[in-house]
C-alpha cells in the first residue's frame, strides 16, 4: 500500500512526522529516503515531538546514531527513539560493524536516514517514507507499507 501527501513547508513535513509518531509502537522501524535537503530530519523531529522527546533533535550525520527517550503516545509507556543516519557508510559490511541490527528491539522505535546501504540488514516489517523534492519546492511524501499492520495505521493517520 502506498499513501501520498504533499508538504509545502518544513513545518508541514514535521507535522506529517508528528502524525506518524502518534501511531508508532515499540519495535517499529521506519526507513527515511530522500535527497540531501529533502526534509528527512524535519520529519524525524516531528516523530520525536509526538513521542515527547525533550531537547533538540539533530541529524546524526557525523555520529551515525542519536538516541532519545520518549513515550508511546497515549500509553505512558517509555520508549527509546533511535535516529540513525547511514549517509557516511561506504560498504554494507560497515552496517554490521556499527551494530545497526542492535536497534531493532521491542522497546525502541528506529528511524533510519539513508537506509539503502543497510537493505540486507533491515527487517522486512518496516515502513518506508520517501520524501521527494528539496530546496524551496513542495515535497511529496510517500508512505509505503511493507507488512504487518502498517496499512491500517496509515489509514488512521490520514
C-alpha positions in Angstrom: 0.0 0.0 0.0 1.2 3.5 -0.8 -0.1 6.7 0.7 1.0 10.1 -0.7 0.7 13.6 0.7 2.1 17.0 -0.3 4.1 19.2 2.1 4.6 22.9 1.2 6.8 23.8 4.2 9.3 22.3 6.6 6.7 22.8 9.3 4.2 20.6 7.3 6.9 18.0 6.8 7.5 18.0 10.6 3.7 17.7 11.2 3.5 14.6 9.0 6.3 13.1 11.1 4.3 14.0 14.2 1.2 12.3 12.8 3.1 9.2 12.1 4.8 9.4 15.5 1.4 9.2 17.3 0.9 5.7 15.7 4.3 4.2 16.3 4.9 1.3 18.6 7.9 -0.3 20.2 9.9 -2.4 17.7 8.9 -0.2 14.7 11.5 0.5 12.0 11.0 3.4 9.6 13.2 4.0 6.6 13.6 7.7 5.6 14.5 8.0 2.0 15.2 11.3 0.1 17.9 13.5 -1.3 20.0 15.9 0.8 17.8 18.7 2.0 14.5 16.8 1.3 13.4 17.1 4.9 14.2 13.7 6.5 15.5 15.3 9.7 12.4 17.6 9.9 10.2 14.6 9.5 12.2 12.8 12.3 11.8 15.8 14.5 8.1 15.6 14.1 8.2 11.9 15.2 10.2 13.0 18.2 7.7 15.7 19.1 4.9 13.1 19.0 6.9 10.8 21.4 7.6 13.7 23.8 11.3 13.8 23.2 12.8 16.7 25.2 15.5 18.9 23.7 16.7 19.4 20.2 16.8 16.6 17.7 19.6 17.0 15.1 20.8 14.8 12.2 23.2 12.2 13.4 25.3 12.5 10.2 28.7 12.6 11.9 27.9 10.3 14.9 25.7 7.9 12.8 23.2 7.5 15.7 21.4 9.5 18.3 19.2 8.0 21.0 16.4 9.8 22.8 13.9 8.9 25.5 10.2 9.3 24.8 7.0 7.6 25.4 4.4 5.9 23.2 1.5 8.3 22.5 -1.4 7.8 24.8 0.2 5.0 26.8 2.7 6.4 29.2 5.0 3.5 28.1 8.6 4.6 27.9 10.3 4.0 24.5 13.7 4.8 23.1 13.8 6.7 19.8 16.9 5.7 17.8 17.6 8.0 14.9 20.3 6.8 12.5 21.9 8.5 9.5 23.9 6.0 7.3 25.0 8.6 4.7 28.6 8.3 5.6 28.8 4.5 5.3 30.7 3.3 2.3 30.2 -0.5 2.3 27.3 -2.7 3.5 29.7 -4.5 5.9 30.0 -1.3 7.9 26.3 -1.7 8.8 27.1 -4.8 10.8 30.2 -3.4 12.4 28.4 -0.4 13.9 25.6 -2.7 15.1 22.5 -1.3 13.3 20.6 -4.5 14.0 21.0 -4.0 17.7 18.5 -1.1 17.4 15.7 -3.4 16.2 14.3 -4.2 19.7 10.8 -4.1 21.2 11.5 -1.1 23.5 12.8 1.1 20.6 11.5 2.9 17.6 14.1 3.2 14.9 14.3 5.9 12.2 16.9 5.3 9.6 18.0 8.0 7.1 19.9 6.8 4.0 18.8 3.1 4.6 19.7 1.8 1.2 23.2 0.7 2.2 21.7 -1.4 5.0 18.9 -3.1 2.9 20.2 -6.6 3.7 20.1 -5.9 7.4 16.8 -4.2 7.7 13.7 -6.1 9.0 11.1 -6.9 6.3 8.4 -5.5 8.5 9.1 -1.8 8.3 7.6 1.4 6.9 9.3 3.3 4.1 8.9 7.1 4.0 10.2 8.7 0.8 10.4 12.5 0.6 10.7 13.8 -3.0 11.8 17.4 -3.6 14.3 19.8 -2.0 15.1 23.5 -1.6 12.0 25.7 -1.7 9.9 23.3 -3.8 6.9 21.4 -2.3 7.6 17.9 -1.1 5.8 14.8 -1.9 5.9 12.4 1.0 5.2 8.7 0.1 4.4 6.2 2.8 5.0 2.6 1.7 3.6 -0.1 4.0 5.7 -3.3 3.7 4.0 -5.7 6.1 2.1 -6.2 9.4 -0.4 -3.6 10.4 1.2 -0.6 8.7 -1.7 -0.3 6.2 -4.2 0.1 9.0 -2.1 2.6 10.9 -1.6 4.7 7.7 -5.4 4.8 7.1 -6.0 6.0 10.7 -3.1 8.6 10.4 -4.8 10.3 7.5 
